Amino acid sequence: MRSFVETIRSLWKDPMGKIGIIGILLLIFMALFAGQLAPYPYDAIGMKFQAPSGEHLFGTDKFGRDVFSRVLYGAGVSLEVGIIAVGIGAGFGYLLGLAAGYFEGWTDRVIMCLMDILFAFPSILLAIFISAVLGKGIGPTMVAIGIVNIPVFCRTVRAAVISAKGLEYVKNAQSVGVKTWPILIRHISPNVVAPFTVQATLALSGAILTEATLSFLGMGIQPPDPSWGSMLAEARANMVRSPWTALFPLLFIVVTILVFNILGDALRDVLDPKLKV
């Protein structure tokens, strides 16, 4: 299994990996230092519909709020929701996939039946349903997106565990009476790290897009809290009059998703060169 430092070095040598790393670092920088970078508070009200200028780099919206400041603060919201939501999905998916792949039998059938039920729903519709049940706001949004991601992680981990169970050293450990948990932790888990990490990276882009969609539909982050999705929703009625209010949030959503997908693809090539095309 590659060490973290070796993986970063390999990614940095790959042109696409370098783009992904730089892009993610810039997004993290925006999120962490939004308060210092933003020229105005995200809820400060001023002159409405001002075009982009030196005073307001991305213009102002229908309430006179600075779009550039709201975009910066929105980066923090998107990353926070994405990371925590993927953490929820990855944690439960890992445990369920580990149990399904190793124990098989009725345990596998029950777990995968539940995953198939969740998979039967389009992810965004399932997220909307869960949000409608749990309510609006950042907390319910994280939980909804996390639940949606559980089946993907479960299947990824299950497949890796089943593959690892066939390895000679795992069979040898089982034959000499090594207990289940040491086998799972020492022998099987290292084989799950690569596909699990790649899936987590790719899932972050999907989580950010789902959060933006829920906020756009009015079921995610609620105004005046900044969210790229809710900014798009507020800009709909005035896109002809002030296109910048929709252009910049949309641009950041697209770039963020693209950066995570680029990093995920590069990470997959580094961790499993056999999949490289």
Disulfide bonds with the S-S distance in Angstrom:
none
